[in-house]
Amino acid sequence: MNQESFENRQRRGRRIFVLVAVAFLGPLFLAVALYLGGGWSPGSTIQHGILLKPPGLLPELTLPPPTGGREPASLRQVRLALGKEMARVQRVFLAGGGESDNPYFQQQHPGLIVVTAPGDNAAIAKALGERTDGDIFLADPLGNIVLRYPPAAGMPDIHKDLQHLLKASAIG
């Protein structure tokens, strides 16, 4: 009877070990099998804009340092909503013919950098890639254009993406 009791305890110990191993390793193996097998992948992404692959590289543009001043409404609201991170973001408007002299920019958009690059239009167009009038682009401090938003993009979505990018970036 003593031998039988020892064998029962040994079997029970093996069952417990197998159950614990399955409980810890089972979900890991299942996740790897589903991911590698193509049966499952995450349904949503973090970015709300269109990720540019590969990112476009803007031609050399000389921009003044950010001022960090207070600004009125619209796309500037996204920058203002960043709080202390606001100084890491610059708003740049790439102007076409004659738009850079428009007093509207100076009056209604203080802090907006207006760039007229007549010689670089082809290079800028190539860097921006497929686009429509009014698109909004996000570029990193190195000049890599990483995200594009259609003109009707919601400011909360752009704000979330920008917050995430600033948090993840050590540049700028």
C-alpha positions in Angstrom: 0.0 0.0 0.0 2.9 2.3 0.6 4.2 1.8 -2.9 0.7 2.5 -4.3 0.4 5.7 -2.4 3.8 6.9 -3.6 2.8 6.2 -7.3 -0.5 8.0 -6.8 1.3 11.1 -5.4 3.9 10.9 -8.2 1.1 10.8 -10.9 -0.7 13.7 -9.2 2.5 15.7 -9.1 3.1 15.1 -12.8 -0.5 16.2 -13.7 -0.1 19.4 -11.7 3.2 20.1 -13.4 1.7 19.6 -16.9 -1.3 21.8 -16.0 1.0 24.6 -14.7 3.2 24.3 -17.8 0.1 24.4 -20.1 -1.3 27.4 -18.2 1.9 29.4 -18.7 3.2 28.2 -22.0 0.0 27.4 -23.8 -1.1 31.1 -24.5 2.5 31.9 -25.7 2.5 29.0 -28.2 -1.1 29.8 -29.3 -0.2 33.5 -30.0 2.9 32.6 -31.9 1.1 30.0 -34.0 -1.7 32.4 -34.8 0.6 35.3 -35.7 3.0 33.3 -37.8 0.3 31.2 -39.4 -1.4 34.4 -40.7 -4.7 33.6 -39.0 -4.5 36.7 -36.8 -2.9 40.1 -36.7 -3.8 43.2 -34.8 -6.9 44.9 -36.3 -6.0 48.5 -35.7 -2.9 50.7 -35.8 -1.8 53.5 -33.6 -1.5 56.1 -36.4 -4.6 57.8 -37.7 -2.8 59.3 -40.7 -1.4 57.4 -43.7 2.1 56.1 -42.9 4.5 56.9 -45.8 6.7 53.9 -46.7 9.4 54.8 -47.4 9.3 58.3 -45.8 9.9 61.2 -48.2 12.9 63.3 -47.5 12.4 67.1 -47.8 15.2 69.0 -49.5 17.3 71.3 -47.3 15.1 74.0 -45.9 16.5 76.6 -43.5 14.0 77.0 -40.7 14.2 79.3 -37.8 14.1 77.7 -34.3 10.6 77.2 -32.7 9.4 80.2 -30.7 7.1 78.4 -28.3 4.7 81.4 -28.3 0.9 81.3 -27.8 -1.1 81.1 -31.1 -4.8 81.3 -32.1 -7.1 78.5 -33.4 -7.2 75.7 -36.1 -4.1 73.4 -36.8 -2.3 75.5 -34.2 -4.6 74.0 -31.6 -2.9 70.7 -32.2 0.4 72.3 -31.3 -1.0 74.2 -28.3 -2.6 71.0 -27.0 0.8 69.4 -26.7 1.5 71.6 -23.7 5.2 71.6 -22.7 6.1 69.6 -25.8 4.8 72.4 -28.0 8.3 73.9 -28.4 9.4 70.7 -30.2 6.9 71.3 -33.0 7.0 73.8 -35.9 4.3 74.5 -38.4 5.5 75.1 -41.9 3.4 76.2 -44.9 5.0 75.4 -48.3 3.7 78.3 -50.4 3.1 78.3 -54.1 3.4 81.4 -56.3 2.7 84.7 -54.5 1.1 83.1 -51.4 4.0 83.8 -49.1 3.3 87.6 -49.2 -0.3 87.1 -48.1 -0.8 89.2 -44.9 -3.4 86.6 -43.7 -0.6 84.4 -42.6 1.1 87.1 -40.5 -2.2 88.2 -38.9 -4.1 85.0 -38.4 -1.2 82.5 -38.0 1.5 84.0 -35.9 4.4 81.5 -35.5 3.6 79.9 -38.9 6.8 79.6 -41.0 6.0 80.3 -44.6 8.5 78.8 -47.0 8.7 79.6 -50.7 11.0 77.3 -52.5 10.6 78.0 -56.2 13.8 76.0 -57.1 12.8 73.1 -54.9 9.2 72.6 -56.1 10.1 69.4 -58.0 12.1 68.0 -55.1 9.3 68.9 -52.6 6.7 67.4 -54.8 8.7 64.2 -55.1 9.2 64.1 -51.3 5.5 64.5 -50.6 4.5 61.8 -53.1 0.8 61.2 -53.8 -1.2 64.0 -52.4 -4.2 66.3 -52.8 -4.5 70.0 -52.1 -4.9 70.7 -48.4 -3.1 67.6 -47.2 -1.3 67.8 -43.8 2.1 66.2 -43.5 4.1 65.3 -40.4 7.9 65.3 -40.7 10.5 64.6 -38.2 13.3 67.0 -37.3 15.6 65.3 -39.9 13.2 66.2 -42.7 11.7 62.7 -43.1 8.0 63.0 -44.0 6.4 60.2 -42.1 2.6 60.7 -42.0 0.0 62.3 -44.4 -3.5 63.4 -43.4 -6.3 64.2 -45.8 -7.7 67.8 -45.5 -10.8 66.5 -43.6 -8.6 64.8 -40.9 -9.8 65.4 -37.4 -7.6 67.4 -35.1 -7.9 64.9 -32.2 -6.4 62.2 -34.5 -3.5 64.4 -35.5 -2.9 65.3 -31.9 -2.9 61.7 -30.8 -0.4 60.8 -33.5 1.8 63.7 -32.7 1.8 63.0 -29.0 2.8 59.4 -29.7 5.6 60.4 -32.0 7.0 63.0 -29.6 6.9 60.5 -26.8 8.7 57.9 -28.9 11.3 60.3 -30.4 14.5 61.4 -28.8 15.1 63.8 -31.7 14.1 67.5 -31.5 
